């Protein structure tokens, strides 16, 4: 078996810890990777120093998963304001996970978009403009929904407040199946 580089080994450690359902001890990592326990301990220290959130538990190491919060927001705006709406969300630290509408005939029509930067917004809008398509909101008189995710509830609150301040936040109707802000 060919010896792997230290960089490759550290990437493998991250991969194993990220995919694990439970903590993995240094001895097991060492055995799996053909190195000593001390090499693993040193690799973990280097990974932590480079910003990876690895914690030690009684039973081994765990990669801390970042907590993500999400909220469904109902919005309405013109085609010209689509870029402004999306910029507002990503500039405040949010990700636009999807766009969806409730159509009277087709039911819920949803598209995953995963937009988290101004570059992705430009690419998304250029894609719409270059085809024979229009924004999904146009099938429901401008009303549409976004699932927006962020690293904190406070960020979601800020996004919601800014959408409201710009007049983009739309009121929910009694028949709608969810509430804003929950």
GROMACS elastic network, one bead per residue, 0.5 to 0.9 nm:
[ bonds ]
;  ai    aj funct       b0    kb
    3    34     6  0.83918   500
    4     7     6  0.81954   500
    4     8     6  0.61831   500
    4     9     6  0.63141   500
    4    33     6  0.86799   500
    5     8     6  0.51814   500
    5     9     6  0.61384   500
    5    10     6  0.86734   500
    6     9     6  0.50006   500
    6    10     6  0.61850   500
    6    11     6  0.86531   500
    6    43     6  0.81076   500
    7    10     6  0.52195   500
    7    11     6  0.63262   500
    7    12     6  0.86570   500
    8    11     6  0.51012   500
    8    12     6  0.61611   500
    8    13     6  0.86536   500
    9    13     6  0.61659   500
    9    14     6  0.86890   500
    9    33     6  0.72875   500
    9    43     6  0.83293   500
   10    14     6  0.62494   500
   10    15     6  0.85511   500
   10    40     6  0.85359   500
   10    43     6  0.62123   500
   10    44     6  0.78296   500
   10    46     6  0.86668   500
   10    47     6  0.72507   500
   11    14     6  0.51027   500
   11    15     6  0.61505   500
   11    16     6  0.86325   500
   12    16     6  0.60636   500
   12    17     6  0.85177   500
   12    33     6  0.84615   500
   13    16     6  0.51647   500
   13    17     6  0.60998   500
   13    18     6  0.84272   500
   13    29     6  0.73021   500
   13    33     6  0.85554   500
   13    40     6  0.83786   500
   13    43     6  0.83671   500
   13    44     6  0.82344   500
   14    17     6  0.52124   500
   14    18     6  0.58978   500
   14    19     6  0.85184   500
   14    44     6  0.89618   500
   14    47     6  0.83117   500
   14    52     6  0.85981   500
   14    54     6  0.88842   500
   14    63     6  0.75930   500
   15    18     6  0.51315   500
   15    19     6  0.61576   500
   15    20     6  0.84988   500
   16    19     6  0.53803   500
   16    20     6  0.60405   500
   16    24     6  0.84347   500
   16    29     6  0.84709   500
   17    20     6  0.51632   500
   17    21     6  0.84380   500
   17    22     6  0.84383   500
   17    23     6  0.73882   500
   17    24     6  0.69033   500
   17    54     6  0.86205   500
   17    61     6  0.71593   500
   17    62     6  0.58815   500
   17    63     6  0.58270   500
   18    21     6  0.84088   500
   18    62     6  0.75148   500
   18    63     6  0.57330   500
   18    64     6  0.83178   500
   18    65     6  0.81878   500
   20    23     6  0.69361   500
   20    24     6  0.75233   500
   20    62     6  0.80470   500
   20    63     6  0.88577   500
   22    59     6  0.84095   500
   22    60     6  0.84444   500
   22    61     6  0.85965   500
   22    62     6  0.73770   500
   23    56     6  0.83702   500
   23    57     6  0.71634   500
   23    58     6  0.85393   500
   23    59     6  0.57935   500
   23    61     6  0.50172   500
   23    62     6  0.51226   500
   23    63     6  0.85854   500
   24    27     6  0.84288   500
   24    28     6  0.66855   500
   24    29     6  0.69403   500
   24    59     6  0.66704   500
   24    61     6  0.52789   500
   24    62     6  0.70046   500
   25    28     6  0.54719   500
   25    29     6  0.64692   500
   25    30     6  0.86995   500
   25    56     6  0.89267   500
   25    57     6  0.87517   500
   25    58     6  0.85853   500
   25    59     6  0.59428   500
   25    61     6  0.60031   500
   26    29     6  0.50647   500
   26    30     6  0.59640   500
   26    31     6  0.85232   500
   26    36     6  0.87397   500
   26    37     6  0.55634   500
   26    38     6  0.81407   500
   26    40     6  0.60158   500
   26    41     6  0.67658   500
   26    60     6  0.65091   500
   26    61     6  0.74558   500
   27    30     6  0.50329   500
   27    31     6  0.61482   500
   27    32     6  0.86316   500
   27    36     6  0.76729   500
   27    37     6  0.52918   500
   27    38     6  0.89296   500
   27    40     6  0.81732   500
   27    60     6  0.89633   500
   28    31     6  0.50733   500
   28    32     6  0.61143   500
   28    33     6  0.85261   500
   28    37     6  0.83486   500
   29    32     6  0.51230   500
   29    33     6  0.60528   500
   29    34     6  0.83545   500
   29    35     6  0.83519   500
   29    36     6  0.89216   500
   29    37     6  0.76703   500
   29    40     6  0.69970   500
   30    33     6  0.52152   500
   30    34     6  0.57346   500
   30    36     6  0.53010   500
   30    37     6  0.51849   500
   30    38     6  0.83562   500
   30    39     6  0.76027   500
   30    40     6  0.61345   500
   31    34     6  0.52338   500
   31    35     6  0.65718   500
   31    36     6  0.75116   500
   31    37     6  0.81063   500
   32    35     6  0.81071   500
   33    36     6  0.87090   500
   35    38     6  0.82737   500
   35    39     6  0.63910   500
   35    40     6  0.74354   500
   36    39     6  0.52942   500
   36    40     6  0.67392   500
   36    41     6  0.89348   500
   37    40     6  0.51768   500
   37    41     6  0.63445   500
   37    42     6  0.87737   500
   38    42     6  0.61845   500
   38    43     6  0.85304   500
   39    42     6  0.51127   500
   39    43     6  0.61003   500
   39    44     6  0.86179   500
   40    44     6  0.60808   500
   40    45     6  0.85798   500
   41    44     6  0.51724   500
   41    45     6  0.63409   500
   41    46     6  0.88159   500
   42    45     6  0.50732   500
   42    46     6  0.63179   500
   42    47     6  0.86656   500
   43    46     6  0.50786   500
   43    47     6  0.61073   500
   43    48     6  0.85658   500
   44    47     6  0.50246   500
   44    48     6  0.61168   500
   44    49     6  0.85408   500
   44    52     6  0.89923   500
   44    54     6  0.74990   500
   44    61     6  0.86972   500
   45    48     6  0.51513   500
   45    49     6  0.61559   500
   45    50     6  0.87245   500
   45    54     6  0.89664   500
   46    50     6  0.62706   500
   46    51     6  0.88747   500
   46    52     6  0.89581   500
   47    50     6  0.51564   500
   47    51     6  0.66445   500
   47    52     6  0.55932   500
   47    53     6  0.82232   500
   47    54     6  0.78507   500
   48    51     6  0.52269   500
   48    53     6  0.61350   500
   48    54     6  0.62593   500
   48    55     6  0.87909   500
   49    52     6  0.72586   500
   51    54     6  0.88979   500
   52    63     6  0.76459   500
   52    64     6  0.84808   500
   53    62     6  0.83785   500
   53    63     6  0.57671   500
   53    64     6  0.54868   500
   53    65     6  0.80731   500
   54    61     6  0.65515   500
   54    62     6  0.55294   500
   54    64     6  0.59868   500
   55    60     6  0.84419   500
   55    61     6  0.56810   500
   55    62     6  0.53807   500
   55    63     6  0.64234   500
   55    64     6  0.69550   500
   56    59     6  0.80190   500
   56    60     6  0.58020   500
   56    62     6  0.65345   500
   57    60     6  0.50898   500
   57    61     6  0.59405   500
   57    62     6  0.73925   500
   58    61     6  0.84151   500
   62    65     6  0.89512   500
   64    67     6  0.89448   500
   66   151     6  0.76172   500
   67   150     6  0.87299   500
   67   151     6  0.62684   500
   67   152     6  0.79630   500
   68   149     6  0.64905   500
   68   150     6  0.57405   500
   68   152     6  0.69406   500
   69   148     6  0.83436   500
   69   149     6  0.54046   500
   69   150     6  0.54165   500
   69   151     6  0.59649   500
   69   152     6  0.60042   500
   69   153     6  0.64012   500
   69   156     6  0.78850   500
   70    97     6  0.89540   500
   70   147     6  0.65459   500
   70   148     6  0.54070   500
   70   150     6  0.63513   500
   70   151     6  0.86565   500
   70   152     6  0.87237   500
   70   153     6  0.81039   500
   70   156     6  0.74558   500
   70   182     6  0.89217   500
   71   146     6  0.81356   500
   71   147     6  0.56052   500
   71   148     6  0.54454   500
   71   149     6  0.64810   500
   71   150     6  0.88779   500
   71   153     6  0.89873   500
   71   156     6  0.71610   500
   71   180     6  0.71145   500
   71   181     6  0.63485   500
   71   182     6  0.66935   500
   72   145     6  0.65660   500
   72   146     6  0.56028   500
   72   148     6  0.62363   500
   72   149     6  0.88311   500
   72   178     6  0.81876   500
   72   179     6  0.78969   500
   72   180     6  0.61453   500
   72   181     6  0.74704   500
   72   182     6  0.82155   500
   73   144     6  0.84449   500
   73   145     6  0.54705   500
   73   146     6  0.53946   500
   73   147     6  0.64205   500
   73   148     6  0.72986   500
   73   160     6  0.75085   500
   73   169     6  0.73036   500
   73   170     6  0.82122   500
   73   179     6  0.85987   500
   73   180     6  0.58677   500
   73   181     6  0.78002   500
   74   143     6  0.70538   500
   74   144     6  0.57923   500
   74   146     6  0.66441   500
   74   168     6  0.84253   500
   74   169     6  0.60371   500
   74   170     6  0.54012   500
   74   171     6  0.71839   500
   74   172     6  0.71670   500
   74   180     6  0.74866   500
   75    85     6  0.89410   500
   75   142     6  0.80346   500
   75   143     6  0.58517   500
   75   144     6  0.55963   500
   75   145     6  0.59547   500
   75   146     6  0.77377   500
   75   163     6  0.79981   500
   75   164     6  0.89675   500
   75   167     6  0.87255   500
   75   168     6  0.52484   500
   75   171     6  0.81711   500
   76   137     6  0.79278   500
   76   141     6  0.83955   500
   76   142     6  0.51938   500
   76   144     6  0.63883   500
   76   145     6  0.85491   500
   76   167     6  0.82063   500
   76   168     6  0.52963   500
   76   169     6  0.64905   500
   76   170     6  0.58961   500
   77    80     6  0.80069   500
   77    81     6  0.59502   500
   77    82     6  0.68438   500
   77    85     6  0.81239   500
   77   137     6  0.87317   500
   77   142     6  0.60409   500
   77   143     6  0.75696   500
   77   167     6  0.81107   500
   77   168     6  0.58436   500
   77   169     6  0.87484   500
   78    81     6  0.52204   500
   78    82     6  0.66754   500
   78   142     6  0.68287   500
   79    82     6  0.53645   500
   79    83     6  0.82578   500
   79   134     6  0.87818   500
   79   135     6  0.74162   500
   79   137     6  0.87240   500
   79   138     6  0.84250   500
   79   142     6  0.83449   500
   80    83     6  0.70590   500
   80    84     6  0.80555   500
   81    84     6  0.51055   500
   81    85     6  0.61468   500
   81    86     6  0.86754   500
   81   168     6  0.89618   500
   82    85     6  0.51842   500
   82    86     6  0.62396   500
   82    87     6  0.85373   500
   82   125     6  0.84396   500
   82   135     6  0.87366   500
   83    86     6  0.51992   500
   83    87     6  0.59376   500
   83    88     6  0.84460   500
   83   118     6  0.88524   500
   83   121     6  0.69418   500
   83   122     6  0.78771   500
   83   125     6  0.76162   500
   84    87     6  0.51201   500
   84    88     6  0.60854   500
   84    89     6  0.87792   500
   85    88     6  0.52308   500
   85    89     6  0.65766   500
   85   163     6  0.72115   500
   85   166     6  0.85330   500
   85   168     6  0.73377   500
   86    89     6  0.52072   500
   86    90     6  0.63888   500
   86    91     6  0.84541   500
   86    96     6  0.75933   500
   86   115     6  0.82685   500
   86   116     6  0.89526   500
   86   117     6  0.89375   500
   86   118     6  0.81481   500
   86   121     6  0.68735   500
   87    90     6  0.53069   500
   87    91     6  0.57078   500
   87    92     6  0.83291   500
   87   117     6  0.77924   500
   87   118     6  0.62822   500
   87   121     6  0.74174   500
   88    91     6  0.52877   500
   88    92     6  0.62165   500
   88    93     6  0.88909   500
   88    94     6  0.87318   500
   88   159     6  0.72716   500
   88   162     6  0.73694   500
   88   163     6  0.74939   500
   89    92     6  0.54084   500
   89    93     6  0.66866   500
   89    94     6  0.52804   500
   89    95     6  0.69565   500
   89    96     6  0.73001   500
   89   116     6  0.83722   500
   89   148     6  0.80002   500
   89   156     6  0.89514   500
   89   159     6  0.58273   500
   89   160     6  0.86425   500
   89   162     6  0.84584   500
   89   163     6  0.81092   500
   90    93     6  0.50850   500
   90    95     6  0.58734   500
   90    96     6  0.75235   500
   90   115     6  0.76844   500
   90   116     6  0.54544   500
   90   117     6  0.58144   500
   90   118     6  0.71978   500
   90   159     6  0.88077   500
   91    94     6  0.72196   500
   91   116     6  0.86518   500
   91   117     6  0.77109   500
   91   118     6  0.80649   500
   92   155     6  0.68685   500
   92   156     6  0.85765   500
   92   158     6  0.72252   500
   92   159     6  0.62320   500
   92   162     6  0.88781   500
   93   116     6  0.79774   500
   93   149     6  0.87767   500
   93   150     6  0.64139   500
   93   151     6  0.80002   500
   93   155     6  0.66719   500
   93   156     6  0.85400   500
   93   159     6  0.82682   500
   94   115     6  0.87494   500
   94   116     6  0.66428   500
   94   148     6  0.62596   500
   94   149     6  0.55738   500
   94   151     6  0.79249   500
   94   155     6  0.71764   500
   94   156     6  0.72215   500
   94   159     6  0.74517   500
   95    98     6  0.89678   500
   95   114     6  0.64701   500
   95   115     6  0.55714   500
   95   117     6  0.79863   500
   95   147     6  0.83902   500
   95   148     6  0.54995   500
   95   149     6  0.51764   500
   95   150     6  0.63411   500
   96    99     6  0.77231   500
   96   112     6  0.86245   500
   96   113     6  0.67406   500
   96   114     6  0.55399   500
   96   116     6  0.64296   500
   96   146     6  0.64307   500
   96   147     6  0.61553   500
   96   149     6  0.66759   500
   97   111     6  0.88043   500
   97   112     6  0.59556   500
   97   113     6  0.55747   500
   97   115     6  0.64594   500
   97   116     6  0.84497   500
   97   146     6  0.69840   500
   97   147     6  0.53972   500
   97   148     6  0.56777   500
   97   149     6  0.67946   500
   98   110     6  0.69664   500
   98   111     6  0.55898   500
   98   114     6  0.64250   500
   98   115     6  0.81994   500
   98   145     6  0.80351   500
   98   146     6  0.54502   500
   98   147     6  0.55144   500
   98   148     6  0.75591   500
   99   109     6  0.85225   500
   99   110     6  0.58555   500
   99   111     6  0.55311   500
   99   112     6  0.65656   500
   99   113     6  0.70758   500
   99   136     6  0.75681   500
   99   137     6  0.83876   500
   99   144     6  0.68981   500
   99   145     6  0.55985   500
   99   147     6  0.69309   500
  100   108     6  0.68118   500
  100   109     6  0.54635   500
  100   111     6  0.62711   500
  100   112     6  0.85717   500
  100   136     6  0.72286   500
  100   137     6  0.78036   500
  100   144     6  0.58498   500
  100   145     6  0.52334   500
  100   146     6  0.64840   500
  100   147     6  0.85308   500
  101   107     6  0.80100   500
  101   108     6  0.57256   500
  101   109     6  0.54537   500
  101   110     6  0.66203   500
  101   136     6  0.72550   500
  101   137     6  0.67748   500
  101   139     6  0.80368   500
  101   140     6  0.70124   500
  101   143     6  0.72474   500
  101   145     6  0.61709   500
  102   105     6  0.87466   500
  102   106     6  0.77205   500
  102   107     6  0.53173   500
  102   109     6  0.63857   500
  102   110     6  0.87889   500
  102   140     6  0.76049   500
  102   143     6  0.89558   500
  102   144     6  0.77990   500
  102   145     6  0.88411   500
  103   106     6  0.52809   500
  103   108     6  0.60962   500
  103   109     6  0.70448   500
  103   139     6  0.74488   500
  103   140     6  0.67532   500
  104   107     6  0.58693   500
  104   108     6  0.86939   500
  104   140     6  0.89226   500
  106   109     6  0.70118   500
  109   136     6  0.84519   500
  110   136     6  0.86134   500
  111   136     6  0.86554   500
  112   115     6  0.89722   500
  113   124     6  0.82152   500
  114   120     6  0.86082   500
  115   118     6  0.82401   500
  115   119     6  0.88812   500
  115   120     6  0.57515   500
  115   121     6  0.64617   500
  115   124     6  0.82969   500
  116   119     6  0.85092   500
  116   120     6  0.67736   500
  116   121     6  0.78924   500
  117   120     6  0.52842   500
  117   121     6  0.63991   500
  117   122     6  0.88568   500
  118   122     6  0.62495   500
  118   123     6  0.86469   500
  119   122     6  0.51934   500
  119   123     6  0.62828   500
  119   124     6  0.86038   500
  120   123     6  0.50098   500
  120   124     6  0.59815   500
  120   125     6  0.85523   500
  121   124     6  0.50623   500
  121   125     6  0.61320   500
  121   126     6  0.84282   500
  122   125     6  0.52415   500
  122   126     6  0.59275   500
  122   127     6  0.84169   500
  123   126     6  0.50762   500
  123   127     6  0.60259   500
  123   128     6  0.86737   500
  124   127     6  0.51263   500
  124   128     6  0.64236   500
  124   129     6  0.87485   500
  125   128     6  0.50469   500
  125   129     6  0.60902   500
  125   130     6  0.85285   500
  125   135     6  0.87121   500
  126   130     6  0.59060   500
  126   131     6  0.86302   500
  127   130     6  0.52878   500
  127   131     6  0.64854   500
  127   133     6  0.88371   500
  128   131     6  0.56480   500
  128   132     6  0.76036   500
  128   133     6  0.58193   500
  128   134     6  0.60565   500
  128   135     6  0.69269   500
  129   132     6  0.75377   500
  129   133     6  0.72320   500
  129   134     6  0.74042   500
  130   133     6  0.81368   500
  131   134     6  0.81816   500
  133   136     6  0.86625   500
  134   137     6  0.82647   500
  134   138     6  0.69307   500
  134   139     6  0.89839   500
  135   138     6  0.57965   500
  135   139     6  0.82395   500
  135   142     6  0.89016   500
  136   139     6  0.61025   500
  136   140     6  0.79917   500
  136   142     6  0.83507   500
  136   144     6  0.76280   500
  137   140     6  0.56752   500
  137   141     6  0.66875   500
  137   143     6  0.56309   500
  137   144     6  0.51912   500
  137   145     6  0.84569   500
  138   141     6  0.54226   500
  138   142     6  0.51556   500
  138   143     6  0.77409   500
  138   144     6  0.86341   500
  139   142     6  0.72799   500
  139   143     6  0.85011   500
  140   143     6  0.56095   500
  140   144     6  0.72649   500
  141   144     6  0.87223   500
  143   170     6  0.75585   500
  144   170     6  0.88744   500
  148   156     6  0.76169   500
  148   159     6  0.89036   500
  149   152     6  0.85338   500
  149   155     6  0.89216   500
  149   156     6  0.73090   500
  150   153     6  0.73964   500
  150   154     6  0.88733   500
  150   155     6  0.63149   500
  150   156     6  0.63801   500
  151   154     6  0.86285   500
  151   155     6  0.71260   500
  151   156     6  0.84724   500
  152   155     6  0.53169   500
  152   156     6  0.66752   500
  152   157     6  0.87982   500
  153   156     6  0.50680   500
  153   157     6  0.61473   500
  153   158     6  0.86370   500
  154   158     6  0.61674   500
  154   159     6  0.86470   500
  155   158     6  0.50338   500
  155   159     6  0.62127   500
  155   160     6  0.85959   500
  156   159     6  0.50730   500
  156   160     6  0.61112   500
  156   161     6  0.85436   500
  156   181     6  0.84433   500
  157   160     6  0.51236   500
  157   161     6  0.60989   500
  157   162     6  0.86076   500
  157   181     6  0.78371   500
  158   161     6  0.50901   500
  158   162     6  0.61168   500
  158   163     6  0.85689   500
  159   162     6  0.51762   500
  159   163     6  0.61344   500
  159   164     6  0.85623   500
  160   163     6  0.51727   500
  160   164     6  0.61981   500
  160   165     6  0.86494   500
  160   169     6  0.74029   500
  160   181     6  0.82211   500
  161   164     6  0.50613   500
  161   165     6  0.61012   500
  161   166     6  0.86976   500
  161   169     6  0.85585   500
  162   166     6  0.62259   500
  162   167     6  0.86040   500
  162   168     6  0.86034   500
  162   169     6  0.87576   500
  163   166     6  0.52539   500
  163   167     6  0.63140   500
  163   168     6  0.50944   500
  163   169     6  0.53532   500
  164   167     6  0.50281   500
  164   168     6  0.56885   500
  164   170     6  0.79836   500
  165   168     6  0.76181   500
  165   169     6  0.81828   500
  166   169     6  0.78651   500
  167   170     6  0.78521   500
  171   180     6  0.88686   500
  172   175     6  0.82756   500
  172   176     6  0.65605   500
  172   178     6  0.85332   500
  172   179     6  0.73811   500
  172   180     6  0.77535   500
  173   176     6  0.55835   500
  174   177     6  0.82757   500
  175   178     6  0.89823   500
  176   179     6  0.78686   500
  178   182     6  0.83588   500
  179   182     6  0.61853   500
